[in-house]
Amino acid sequence: MKRLFSILVIASLASCLWAQEPARDLRPQRTPEQEAMQQTTRLVRELGIHDSVRIDTLYKMHLKYALVRQKGLTRQENMERMQAIYAELKLLLTPEEFTRFMNHPAEQPRRPHGAPQKSAAPKPSR
C-alpha cells in the first residue's frame, strides 16, 4: 500500500512539473534604444572615443542593427547582421581602434564567422 501511494505521489509531482511552462528569460527585455545606448557606451569606454560626432554615428549604427535584431532573426540572418556590423565598424573606427575592438578580451573573441582563428601554441612537454 505504501509503495502504491509513493508511486502515485511521485507520478502526480512529475506531472505537475511536466505541465509547467518552460522558464523564460528572466532578464528584462531592453528596447532597441536601450540596447543601442548600452552597446555604444561600452564601445566608447573600451576604445576611449571622445568625439561626439563619432559617438552619435556609432549610436545610430547600433540602433539600426538593434531594430533589425528585434525582428527575430534566424541563425544565418543573425550571422549576416554581425558581419554587417563588423564591416560598418571597420569604416567608422580607425585601424588601431578596430584591432583593439576585435581583440578585446570581453566575453568571447569578436570574430566574424569564417575569419581565421589564431592557433594556440603547443604547450611544452615536461
MMTF fields as JSON, N, C-alpha, C and O atoms, coordinates in Angstrom:
{
  "mmtfVersion": "1.0.0",
  "mmtfProducer": "UNKNOWN",
  "numBonds": 503,
  "numAtoms": 504,
  "numGroups": 126,
  "numChains": 1,
  "numModels": 1,
  "chainsPerModel": [1],
  "groupsPerChain": [126],
  "chainIdList": ["A"],
  "bondAtomList": [4, 2, 8, 6, 12, 10, 16, 14, 20, 18, 24, 22, 28, 26, 32, 30, 36, 34, 40, 38, 44, 42, 48, 46, 52, 50, 56, 54, 60, 58, 64, 62, 68, 66, 72, 70, 76, 74, 80, 78, 84, 82, 88, 86, 92, 90, 96, 94, 100, 98, 104, 102, 108, 106, 112, 110, 116, 114, 120, 118, 124, 122, 128, 126, 132, 130, 136, 134, 140, 138, 144, 142, 148, 146, 152, 150, 156, 154, 160, 158, 164, 162, 168, 166, 172, 170, 176, 174, 180, 178, 184, 182, 188, 186, 192, 190, 196, 194, 200, 198, 204, 202, 208, 206, 212, 210, 216, 214, 220, 218, 224, 222, 228, 226, 232, 230, 236, 234, 240, 238, 244, 242, 248, 246, 252, 250, 256, 254, 260, 258, 264, 262, 268, 266, 272, 270, 276, 274, 280, 278, 284, 282, 288, 286, 292, 290, 296, 294, 300, 298, 304, 302, 308, 306, 312, 310, 316, 314, 320, 318, 324, 322, 328, 326, 332, 330, 336, 334, 340, 338, 344, 342, 348, 346, 352, 350, 356, 354, 360, 358, 364, 362, 368, 366, 372, 370, 376, 374, 380, 378, 384, 382, 388, 386, 392, 390, 396, 394, 400, 398, 404, 402, 408, 406, 412, 410, 416, 414, 420, 418, 424, 422, 428, 426, 432, 430, 436, 434, 440, 438, 444, 442, 448, 446, 452, 450, 456, 454, 460, 458, 464, 462, 468, 466, 472, 470, 476, 474, 480, 478, 484, 482, 488, 486, 492, 490, 496, 494, 500, 498],
  "bondOrderList": [1, 1, 1, 1, 1, 1, 1, 1, 1, 1, 1, 1, 1, 1, 1, 1, 1, 1, 1, 1, 1, 1, 1, 1, 1, 1, 1, 1, 1, 1, 1, 1, 1, 1, 1, 1, 1, 1, 1, 1, 1, 1, 1, 1, 1, 1, 1, 1, 1, 1, 1, 1, 1, 1, 1, 1, 1, 1, 1, 1, 1, 1, 1, 1, 1, 1, 1, 1, 1, 1, 1, 1, 1, 1, 1, 1, 1, 1, 1, 1, 1, 1, 1, 1, 1, 1, 1, 1, 1, 1, 1, 1, 1, 1, 1, 1, 1, 1, 1, 1, 1, 1, 1, 1, 1, 1, 1, 1, 1, 1, 1, 1, 1, 1, 1, 1, 1, 1, 1, 1, 1, 1, 1, 1, 1],
  "groupList": [{"groupName": "MET", "atomNameList": ["N", "CA", "C", "O"], "elementList": ["N", "C", "C", "O"], "formalChargeList": [0, 0, 0, 0], "bondAtomList": [1, 0, 2, 1, 3, 2], "bondOrderList": [1, 1, 2], "singleLetterCode": "M", "chemCompType": "L-PEPTIDE LINKING"}, {"groupName": "LYS", "atomNameList": ["N", "CA", "C", "O"], "elementList": ["N", "C", "C", "O"], "formalChargeList": [0, 0, 0, 0], "bondAtomList": [1, 0, 2, 1, 3, 2], "bondOrderList": [1, 1, 2], "singleLetterCode": "K", "chemCompType": "L-PEPTIDE LINKING"}, {"groupName": "ARG", "atomNameList": ["N", "CA", "C", "O"], "elementList": ["N", "C", "C", "O"], "formalChargeList": [0, 0, 0, 0], "bondAtomList": [1, 0, 2, 1, 3, 2], "bondOrderList": [1, 1, 2], "singleLetterCode": "R", "chemCompType": "L-PEPTIDE LINKING"}, {"groupName": "LEU", "atomNameList": ["N", "CA", "C", "O"], "elementList": ["N", "C", "C", "O"], "formalChargeList": [0, 0, 0, 0], "bondAtomList": [1, 0, 2, 1, 3, 2], "bondOrderList": [1, 1, 2], "singleLetterCode": "L", "chemCompType": "L-PEPTIDE LINKING"}, {"groupName": "PHE", "atomNameList": ["N", "CA", "C", "O"], "elementList": ["N", "C", "C", "O"], "formalChargeList": [0, 0, 0, 0], "bondAtomList": [1, 0, 2, 1, 3, 2], "bondOrderList": [1, 1, 2], "singleLetterCode": "F", "chemCompType": "L-PEPTIDE LINKING"}, {"groupName": "SER", "atomNameList": ["N", "CA", "C", "O"], "elementList": ["N", "C", "C", "O"], "formalChargeList": [0, 0, 0, 0], "bondAtomList": [1, 0, 2, 1, 3, 2], "bondOrderList": [1, 1, 2], "singleLetterCode": "S", "chemCompType": "L-PEPTIDE LINKING"}, {"groupName": "ILE", "atomNameList": ["N", "CA", "C", "O"], "elementList": ["N", "C", "C", "O"], "formalChargeList": [0, 0, 0, 0], "bondAtomList": [1, 0, 2, 1, 3, 2], "bondOrderList": [1, 1, 2], "singleLetterCode": "I", "chemCompType": "L-PEPTIDE LINKING"}, {"groupName": "VAL", "atomNameList": ["N", "CA", "C", "O"], "elementList": ["N", "C", "C", "O"], "formalChargeList": [0, 0, 0, 0], "bondAtomList": [1, 0, 2, 1, 3, 2], "bondOrderList": [1, 1, 2], "singleLetterCode": "V", "chemCompType": "L-PEPTIDE LINKING"}, {"groupName": "ALA", "atomNameList": ["N", "CA", "C", "O"], "elementList": ["N", "C", "C", "O"], "formalChargeList": [0, 0, 0, 0], "bondAtomList": [1, 0, 2, 1, 3, 2], "bondOrderList": [1, 1, 2], "singleLetterCode": "A", "chemCompType": "L-PEPTIDE LINKING"}, {"groupName": "CYS", "atomNameList": ["N", "CA", "C", "O"], "elementList": ["N", "C", "C", "O"], "formalChargeList": [0, 0, 0, 0], "bondAtomList": [1, 0, 2, 1, 3, 2], "bondOrderList": [1, 1, 2], "singleLetterCode": "C", "chemCompType": "L-PEPTIDE LINKING"}, {"groupName": "TRP", "atomNameList": ["N", "CA", "C", "O"], "elementList": ["N", "C", "C", "O"], "formalChargeList": [0, 0, 0, 0], "bondAtomList": [1, 0, 2, 1, 3, 2], "bondOrderList": [1, 1, 2], "singleLetterCode": "W", "chemCompType": "L-PEPTIDE LINKING"}, {"groupName": "GLN", "atomNameList": ["N", "CA", "C", "O"], "elementList": ["N", "C", "C", "O"], "formalChargeList": [0, 0, 0, 0], "bondAtomList": [1, 0, 2, 1, 3, 2], "bondOrderList": [1, 1, 2], "singleLetterCode": "Q", "chemCompType": "L-PEPTIDE LINKING"}, {"groupName": "GLU", "atomNameList": ["N", "CA", "C", "O"], "elementList": ["N", "C", "C", "O"], "formalChargeList": [0, 0, 0, 0], "bondAtomList": [1, 0, 2, 1, 3, 2], "bondOrderList": [1, 1, 2], "singleLetterCode": "E", "chemCompType": "L-PEPTIDE LINKING"}, {"groupName": "PRO", "atomNameList": ["N", "CA", "C", "O"], "elementList": ["N", "C", "C", "O"], "formalChargeList": [0, 0, 0, 0], "bondAtomList": [1, 0, 2, 1, 3, 2], "bondOrderList": [1, 1, 2], "singleLetterCode": "P", "chemCompType": "L-PEPTIDE LINKING"}, {"groupName": "ASP", "atomNameList": ["N", "CA", "C", "O"], "elementList": ["N", "C", "C", "O"], "formalChargeList": [0, 0, 0, 0], "bondAtomList": [1, 0, 2, 1, 3, 2], "bondOrderList": [1, 1, 2], "singleLetterCode": "D", "chemCompType": "L-PEPTIDE LINKING"}, {"groupName": "THR", "atomNameList": ["N", "CA", "C", "O"], "elementList": ["N", "C", "C", "O"], "formalChargeList": [0, 0, 0, 0], "bondAtomList": [1, 0, 2, 1, 3, 2], "bondOrderList": [1, 1, 2], "singleLetterCode": "T", "chemCompType": "L-PEPTIDE LINKING"}, {"groupName": "GLY", "atomNameList": ["N", "CA", "C", "O"], "elementList": ["N", "C", "C", "O"], "formalChargeList": [0, 0, 0, 0], "bondAtomList": [1, 0, 2, 1, 3, 2], "bondOrderList": [1, 1, 2], "singleLetterCode": "G", "chemCompType": "PEPTIDE LINKING"}, {"groupName": "HIS", "atomNameList": ["N", "CA", "C", "O"], "elementList": ["N", "C", "C", "O"], "formalChargeList": [0, 0, 0, 0], "bondAtomList": [1, 0, 2, 1, 3, 2], "bondOrderList": [1, 1, 2], "singleLetterCode": "H", "chemCompType": "L-PEPTIDE LINKING"}, {"groupName": "TYR", "atomNameList": ["N", "CA", "C", "O"], "elementList": ["N", "C", "C", "O"], "formalChargeList": [0, 0, 0, 0], "bondAtomList": [1, 0, 2, 1, 3, 2], "bondOrderList": [1, 1, 2], "singleLetterCode": "Y", "chemCompType": "L-PEPTIDE LINKING"}, {"groupName": "ASN", "atomNameList": ["N", "CA", "C", "O"], "elementList": ["N", "C", "C", "O"], "formalChargeList": [0, 0, 0, 0], "bondAtomList": [1, 0, 2, 1, 3, 2], "bondOrderList": [1, 1, 2], "singleLetterCode": "N", "chemCompType": "L-PEPTIDE LINKING"}],
  "groupTypeList": [0, 1, 2, 3, 4, 5, 6, 3, 7, 6, 8, 5, 3, 8, 5, 9, 3, 10, 8, 11, 12, 13, 8, 2, 14, 3, 2, 13, 11, 2, 15, 13, 12, 11, 12, 8, 0, 11, 11, 15, 15, 2, 3, 7, 2, 12, 3, 16, 6, 17, 14, 5, 7, 2, 6, 14, 15, 3, 18, 1, 0, 17, 3, 1, 18, 8, 3, 7, 2, 11, 1, 16, 3, 15, 2, 11, 12, 19, 0, 12, 2, 0, 11, 8, 6, 18, 8, 12, 3, 1, 3, 3, 3, 15, 13, 12, 12, 4, 15, 2, 4, 0, 19, 17, 13, 8, 12, 11, 13, 2, 2, 13, 17, 16, 8, 13, 11, 1, 5, 8, 8, 13, 1, 13, 5, 2],
  "groupIdList": [1, 2, 3, 4, 5, 6, 7, 8, 9, 10, 11, 12, 13, 14, 15, 16, 17, 18, 19, 20, 21, 22, 23, 24, 25, 26, 27, 28, 29, 30, 31, 32, 33, 34, 35, 36, 37, 38, 39, 40, 41, 42, 43, 44, 45, 46, 47, 48, 49, 50, 51, 52, 53, 54, 55, 56, 57, 58, 59, 60, 61, 62, 63, 64, 65, 66, 67, 68, 69, 70, 71, 72, 73, 74, 75, 76, 77, 78, 79, 80, 81, 82, 83, 84, 85, 86, 87, 88, 89, 90, 91, 92, 93, 94, 95, 96, 97, 98, 99, 100, 101, 102, 103, 104, 105, 106, 107, 108, 109, 110, 111, 112, 113, 114, 115, 116, 117, 118, 119, 120, 121, 122, 123, 124, 125, 126],
  "secStructList": [7, 2, 2, 2, 2, 2, 2, 2, 2, 2, 2, 2, 2, 2, 2, 2, 2, 2, 2, 1, 7, 7, 7, 7, 7, 7, 1, 7, 7, 7, 7, 2, 2, 2, 2, 2, 2, 2, 2, 2, 2, 2, 2, 2, 2, 2, 2, 6, 7, 7, 7, 2, 2, 2, 2, 2, 2, 2, 2, 2, 2, 2, 2, 2, 2, 2, 2, 2, 2, 6, 6, 6, 7, 7, 2, 2, 2, 2, 2, 2, 2, 2, 2, 2, 2, 2, 2, 2, 2, 2, 2, 2, 1, 7, 2, 2, 2, 2, 2, 2, 2, 2, 6, 7, 7, 1, 1, 1, 7, 7, 7, 7, 6, 6, 7, 7, 7, 7, 7, 7, 7, 7, 7, 7, 7, 7],
  "xCoordList": [0.816, 0.0, 0.871, 0.602, 1.934, 2.834, 3.512, 3.717, 3.85, 4.535, 3.606, 4.042, 2.349, 1.375, 1.168, 1.099, 1.069, 0.906, 2.124, 1.971, 3.325, 4.551, 4.595, 4.974, 4.21, 4.209, 3.212, 3.509, 2.042, 1.04, 1.519, 1.3, 2.166, 2.687, 3.763, 3.75, 4.687, 5.765, 5.19, 5.621, 4.225, 3.615, 2.888, 2.964, 2.189, 1.468, 2.439, 2.198, 3.526, 4.535, 5.198, 5.411, 5.518, 6.152, 5.228, 5.673, 3.941, 3.006, 2.845, 2.673, 2.899, 2.822, 4.036, 3.907, 5.204, 6.423, 6.434, 6.852, 5.977, 5.992, 4.987, 5.216, 3.884, 2.837, 3.196, 2.566, 4.187, 4.569, 5.22, 5.886, 5.017, 5.651, 7.136, 7.541, 7.945, 9.38, 9.704, 9.016, 10.741, 11.143, 11.595, 12.367, 11.132, 11.517, 12.766, 13.192, 13.327, 14.499, 14.11, 13.158, 14.84, 14.496, 14.969, 14.562, 15.837, 16.301, 15.193, 14.468, 15.055, 14.042, 14.442, 15.618, 13.48, 13.753, 14.057, 13.331, 15.137, 15.515, 14.902, 14.684, 14.633, 14.168, 15.374, 16.513, 15.145, 16.275, 17.12, 18.34, 16.465, 17.2, 18.118, 19.262, 17.609, 18.431, 19.6, 20.724, 19.329, 20.37, 21.447, 22.639, 21.026, 21.985, 22.815, 24.02, 22.174, 22.897, 23.919, 25.05, 23.534, 24.458, 25.647, 26.789, 25.391, 26.47, 27.4, 28.619, 26.824, 27.638, 28.477, 29.664, 27.873, 28.599, 29.759, 30.858, 29.523, 30.584, 31.717, 32.891, 31.365, 32.379, 33.191, 34.414, 32.504, 33.187, 34.133, 35.255, 33.675, 34.51, 35.719, 36.837, 35.505, 36.6, 37.668, 38.863, 37.225, 38.167, 38.585, 39.476, 37.952, 38.322, 37.987, 38.778, 36.844, 36.423, 35.797, 34.96, 36.217, 35.723, 35.008, 34.402, 35.066, 34.461, 32.946, 32.485, 32.177, 30.726, 30.074, 29.046, 30.634, 30.07, 30.224, 29.292, 31.395, 31.615, 30.742, 30.222, 30.574, 29.728, 28.289, 27.625, 27.803, 26.444, 26.295, 25.267, 27.296, 27.264, 27.244, 26.509, 28.048, 28.059, 26.704, 26.225, 26.089, 24.775, 23.738, 22.948, 23.743, 22.781, 22.983, 22.015, 24.252, 24.531, 24.011, 23.36, 24.298, 23.831, 22.298, 21.714, 21.654, 20.194, 19.615, 18.635, 20.219, 19.747, 19.78, 18.817, 20.886, 21.01, 20.209, 19.831, 19.95, 19.104, 17.663, 16.956, 17.227, 15.881, 15.748, 14.707, 16.797, 16.796, 16.753, 16.022, 17.529, 17.607, 16.262, 15.949, 15.486, 14.199, 13.208, 12.213, 13.46, 12.53, 12.569, 11.783, 13.445, 13.522, 14.192, 13.532, 15.481, 16.239, 16.585, 16.648, 16.804, 17.327, 18.814, 19.395, 19.42, 20.854, 21.663, 22.59, 21.325, 22.051, 21.884, 22.854, 20.667, 20.427, 21.175, 21.673, 21.259, 21.983, 23.473, 24.137, 24.005, 25.431, 25.697, 26.713, 24.793, 24.943, 24.863, 25.586, 23.974, 23.857, 25.156, 25.618, 25.748, 27.009, 28.129, 28.929, 28.189, 29.214, 29.022, 30.001, 27.765, 27.491, 27.926, 28.442, 27.715, 28.148, 29.668, 30.188, 30.386, 31.848, 32.33, 33.275, 31.694, 32.099, 31.881, 32.721, 30.761, 30.479, 31.417, 31.877, 31.702, 32.645, 34.037, 34.761, 34.405, 35.725, 35.845, 36.934, 34.716, 34.713, 34.677, 35.267, 33.988, 33.804, 34.983, 35.247, 35.69, 36.79, 38.12, 38.239, 39.115, 40.461, 40.98, 40.461, 41.993, 42.526, 42.984, 42.8, 43.579, 44.035, 42.848, 42.871, 41.811, 40.626, 39.926, 39.482, 39.832, 39.17, 39.95, 39.345, 41.271, 42.094, 41.886, 41.741, 41.87, 41.619, 40.234, 40.06, 39.239, 37.877, 37.811, 37.196, 38.435, 38.37, 39.148, 38.832, 40.153, 40.99, 40.684, 41.415, 39.627, 39.297, 38.915, 38.155, 39.432, 39.162, 37.83, 37.739, 36.795, 35.48, 34.933, 35.705, 33.625, 33.003, 33.62, 33.925, 33.804, 34.362, 35.025, 34.742, 35.9, 36.555, 35.533, 34.58, 35.74, 34.83, 35.419, 36.254, 34.992, 35.474, 34.266, 33.439, 34.164, 33.062, 33.215, 34.325, 32.093, 32.094, 32.957, 32.809, 33.834, 34.691, 36.037, 36.898, 36.233, 37.517, 38.55, 38.219, 39.782, 40.799, 41.019, 41.099, 41.115, 41.35, 42.844, 43.586, 43.273, 44.676, 44.856, 44.058, 45.904, 46.146, 46.908, 47.819, 46.52, 47.174, 48.541, 48.701, 49.51, 50.858, 50.878, 50.265, 51.564, 51.611, 52.333, 53.317, 51.841, 52.471, 53.715, 53.7, 54.79, 55.999, 55.783, 55.141, 56.328, 56.194, 57.259, 58.33, 56.958, 57.893, 58.776, 59.625],
  "yCoordList": [-1.184, 0.0, 1.263, 2.218, 1.248, 2.399, 2.601, 3.727, 1.493, 1.575, 2.201, 3.062, 1.792, 2.348, 3.83, 4.628, 4.2, 5.606, 6.424, 7.528, 5.889, 6.586, 6.785, 7.852, 5.76, 5.861, 6.918, 7.685, 6.972, 7.976, 9.392, 10.312, 9.565, 10.887, 11.325, 12.461, 10.435, 10.761, 11.06, 12.008, 10.264, 10.485, 11.821, 12.528, 12.173, 13.45, 14.628, 15.637, 14.522, 15.586, 15.728, 16.839, 14.608, 14.634, 15.264, 16.042, 14.931, 15.515, 17.012, 17.76, 17.457, 18.898, 19.626, 20.698, 19.046, 19.67, 19.672, 20.649, 18.581, 18.465, 19.419, 19.905, 19.696, 20.55, 22.03, 22.846, 22.383, 23.784, 24.265, 23.5, 25.532, 26.114, 26.267, 26.48, 26.159, 26.319, 27.732, 28.691, 27.841, 29.144, 30.047, 29.627, 31.238, 32.224, 32.952, 32.82, 33.71, 34.505, 35.464, 36.232, 35.419, 36.212, 37.657, 38.504, 37.933, 39.303, 40.165, 39.713, 41.383, 42.246, 42.576, 42.798, 42.608, 42.913, 44.399, 45.253, 44.687, 46.075, 46.542, 45.751, 47.827, 48.406, 48.524, 48.499, 48.654, 48.835, 50.063, 50.051, 51.114, 52.328, 52.052, 52.506, 51.308, 50.97, 50.073, 50.254, 49.117, 48.213, 48.979, 48.757, 49.882, 50.672, 51.569, 51.718, 52.162, 53.029, 52.227, 52.678, 51.043, 50.222, 49.768, 49.805, 49.347, 48.904, 50.06, 49.896, 51.229, 52.399, 52.824, 53.114, 52.862, 53.255, 52.312, 52.753, 51.024, 50.049, 50.2, 50.13, 50.408, 50.571, 51.848, 51.848, 52.926, 54.201, 54.062, 54.567, 53.374, 53.178, 52.294, 52.602, 51.203, 50.29, 50.956, 50.73, 51.779, 52.353, 53.78, 54.332, 54.378, 55.737, 56.78, 57.693, 56.659, 57.617, 58.826, 58.676, 60.038, 61.259, 62.191, 63.174, 61.903, 62.744, 62.513, 61.407, 63.563, 63.411, 63.054, 62.376, 63.484, 63.146, 61.644, 60.991, 61.109, 59.671, 58.861, 57.812, 59.328, 58.636, 58.601, 57.569, 59.718, 59.776, 58.844, 58.184, 58.787, 57.894, 56.432, 55.619, 56.105, 54.732, 54.373, 53.251, 55.324, 55.074, 54.792, 53.855, 55.602, 55.399, 54.045, 53.381, 53.634, 52.332, 51.217, 50.285, 51.31, 50.292, 50.252, 49.173, 51.4, 51.451, 50.773, 50.034, 51.028, 50.412, 48.883, 48.209, 48.348, 46.893, 46.313, 45.142, 47.107, 46.637, 46.504, 45.583, 47.418, 47.321, 46.097, 45.44, 45.793, 44.605, 43.353, 42.41, 43.342, 42.179, 41.869, 40.713, 42.897, 42.758, 41.935, 41.454, 41.765, 41.065, 39.551, 38.853, 39.02, 37.581, 36.898, 36.239, 37.049, 36.544, 35.068, 34.532, 34.435, 33.077, 33.157, 34.242, 32.02, 31.995, 32.574, 33.353, 32.205, 32.704, 34.211, 34.916, 34.711, 36.153, 36.899, 38.0, 36.32, 36.956, 37.001, 37.99, 35.941, 35.94, 37.017, 37.71, 37.155, 38.192, 39.584, 40.495, 39.741, 41.025, 41.367, 42.507, 40.356, 40.592, 40.953, 41.846, 40.274, 40.601, 42.02, 42.725, 42.448, 43.813, 44.828, 45.896, 44.488, 45.377, 45.521, 46.633, 44.392, 44.45, 45.26, 46.039, 45.085, 45.833, 47.329, 48.139, 47.693, 49.104, 49.678, 50.813, 48.903, 49.376, 49.576, 50.489, 48.727, 48.86, 50.197, 50.764, 50.701, 52.001, 53.158, 54.209, 52.968, 54.056, 54.219, 55.327, 53.136, 53.184, 53.304, 52.929, 53.831, 53.848, 52.41, 51.564, 52.119, 50.744, 50.259, 49.089, 51.148, 50.761, 50.442, 49.459, 51.283, 51.053, 49.751, 48.989, 49.504, 48.293, 47.053, 46.052, 47.105, 45.981, 45.753, 44.612, 46.84, 46.7, 46.141, 45.324, 46.576, 46.078, 44.576, 43.832, 44.133, 42.714, 41.835, 40.655, 42.386, 41.588, 41.818, 41.329, 42.546, 42.825, 41.531, 40.734, 41.311, 40.039, 39.997, 39.38, 40.64, 40.616, 39.195, 38.238, 39.046, 37.747, 36.668, 35.575, 36.969, 35.997, 36.763, 37.943, 36.103, 36.809, 37.299, 36.593, 38.492, 39.065, 38.794, 39.554, 37.738, 37.389, 37.036, 36.215, 37.651, 37.268, 35.819, 35.291, 35.182, 33.78, 33.62, 34.372, 32.665, 32.403, 33.101, 32.872, 33.961, 34.641, 33.638, 32.754, 33.766, 32.816, 32.93, 34.03, 31.799, 31.751, 31.653, 31.038, 32.269, 32.122, 30.718, 30.253, 30.057, 28.722, 28.844, 29.66, 28.032, 28.051, 27.397, 26.365, 28.002, 27.454, 26.175, 26.127, 25.144, 23.911, 24.123, 24.86, 23.473, 23.59, 22.714, 21.586, 23.235, 22.408, 21.233, 21.361, 20.093, 18.902, 18.953, 19.529, 18.351, 18.387, 17.203, 17.072],
  "zCoordList": [0.0, 0.0, 0.0, -0.729, 0.842, 0.889, -0.466, -0.918, -1.092, -2.381, -3.424, -4.189, -3.473, -4.405, -4.141, -5.076, -2.87, -2.504, -2.945, -3.467, -2.738, -3.134, -4.649, -5.132, -5.385, -6.845, -7.303, -8.219, -6.685, -7.045, -6.734, -7.522, -5.592, -5.222, -6.209, -6.681, -6.519, -7.456, -8.836, -9.493, -9.282, -10.593, -10.643, -11.648, -9.578, -9.58, -9.548, -10.212, -8.794, -8.783, -10.146, -10.631, -10.75, -12.072, -13.1, -13.944, -13.033, -13.997, -13.783, -14.745, -12.527, -12.246, -12.809, -13.4, -12.625, -13.137, -14.656, -15.278, -15.254, -16.698, -17.33, -18.437, -16.65, -17.197, -17.134, -17.807, -16.347, -16.212, -17.504, -18.201, -17.809, -18.991, -18.718, -17.575, -19.752, -19.545, -19.077, -19.426, -18.296, -17.757, -18.898, -19.76, -18.902, -19.904, -19.431, -18.284, -20.33, -19.985, -18.865, -19.002, -17.766, -16.596, -16.688, -15.893, -17.668, -17.818, -18.412, -19.299, -17.941, -18.549, -19.986, -20.273, -20.867, -22.268, -22.419, -21.911, -23.12, -23.367, -24.679, -25.597, -24.75, -26.003, -26.934, -26.466, -28.239, -29.153, -28.795, -28.955, -28.311, -27.927, -26.73, -26.704, -25.743, -24.578, -24.988, -24.52, -25.855, -26.318, -27.082, -26.87, -27.969, -28.749, -27.835, -28.035, -26.837, -25.901, -25.11, -24.923, -24.646, -23.872, -24.73, -24.27, -25.956, -26.832, -27.171, -27.19, -27.44, -27.767, -26.577, -26.726, -25.4, -24.192, -23.933, -23.598, -24.084, -23.855, -24.868, -24.505, -26.13, -27.168, -26.941, -27.082, -26.591, -26.332, -25.142, -25.172, -24.094, -22.909, -23.233, -22.819, -23.966, -24.294, -25.156, -24.965, -26.107, -27.065, -26.729, -27.373, -25.731, -25.326, -26.381, -26.619, -27.008, -28.037, -27.341, -26.451, -27.762, -27.13, -28.106, -27.68, -29.389, -30.414, -30.436, -30.72, -30.135, -30.024, -31.359, -31.369, -32.468, -33.777, -34.038, -34.507, -33.732, -33.915, -32.963, -33.345, -31.737, -30.762, -31.262, -31.166, -31.795, -32.328, -33.537, -33.682, -34.39, -35.547, -35.102, -35.661, -34.1, -33.574, -32.959, -33.122, -32.254, -31.657, -32.745, -32.627, -33.799, -34.884, -35.561, -35.932, -35.723, -36.314, -35.408, -35.88, -34.102, -33.167, -33.117, -33.02, -33.181, -33.163, -34.402, -34.312, -35.545, -36.791, -36.678, -37.041, -36.175, -36.083, -34.908, -34.945, -33.879, -32.775, -33.249, -32.841, -34.105, -34.666, -35.57, -35.58, -36.324, -37.18, -36.313, -36.616, -35.243, -34.357, -33.7, -33.417, -33.468, -32.792, -33.619, -33.078, -34.904, -35.786, -35.611, -36.252, -34.775, -34.572, -35.74, -36.543, -35.839, -36.973, -36.825, -35.719, -37.955, -37.931, -37.624, -37.611, -37.379, -37.077, -38.229, -38.004, -39.45, -40.62, -40.765, -41.044, -40.579, -40.676, -39.577, -39.809, -38.395, -37.3, -37.598, -37.289, -38.197, -38.575, -39.633, -39.571, -40.592, -41.616, -40.991, -41.394, -40.0, -39.293, -38.577, -38.617, -37.914, -37.202, -38.181, -37.902, -39.314, -40.302, -40.832, -41.078, -41.011, -41.458, -40.398, -40.728, -39.126, -38.04, -38.071, -37.981, -38.198, -38.243, -39.44, -39.319, -40.588, -41.786, -41.581, -41.971, -40.973, -40.739, -39.677, -39.805, -38.634, -37.613, -38.203, -37.806, -39.141, -39.771, -40.499, -40.591, -41.02, -41.685, -40.691, -40.939, -39.569, -38.603, -37.647, -37.179, -37.354, -36.401, -37.133, -38.299, -36.432, -37.003, -37.02, -36.292, -37.837, -37.854, -36.478, -36.144, -35.677, -34.346, -33.438, -32.698, -33.501, -32.678, -33.078, -32.219, -34.384, -34.842, -34.401, -34.016, -34.452, -33.995, -32.503, -32.065, -31.712, -30.277, -30.007, -29.103, -30.788, -30.636, -30.91, -30.145, -31.987, -32.36, -31.385, -31.235, -30.727, -29.83, -28.353, -27.492, -28.049, -26.654, -25.952, -26.501, -24.742, -24.056, -23.313, -22.251, -23.851, -23.196, -23.21, -23.262, -23.164, -23.001, -23.879, -23.401, -25.161, -26.088, -27.222, -27.425, -27.957, -29.054, -30.068, -30.398, -30.546, -31.536, -32.91, -33.401, -33.506, -34.83, -35.691, -35.296, -36.861, -37.735, -38.162, -38.219, -38.461, -38.868, -40.114, -41.077, -40.093, -41.237, -41.164, -42.013, -40.15, -40.012, -39.507, -38.716, -39.95, -39.492, -37.988, -37.441, -37.34, -35.903, -35.639, -36.405, -34.546, -34.142, -33.583, -32.77, -34.023, -33.495, -32.179, -32.039, -31.245, -29.939, -30.046, -30.698, -29.407, -29.418, -28.592, -27.526, -29.058, -28.277, -26.962, -26.897, -25.907, -24.601, -24.572, -25.065, -23.994, -23.919, -22.977, -21.934, -23.36, -22.511, -21.432, -21.626, -20.302, -19.172, -19.164, -18.282]
}
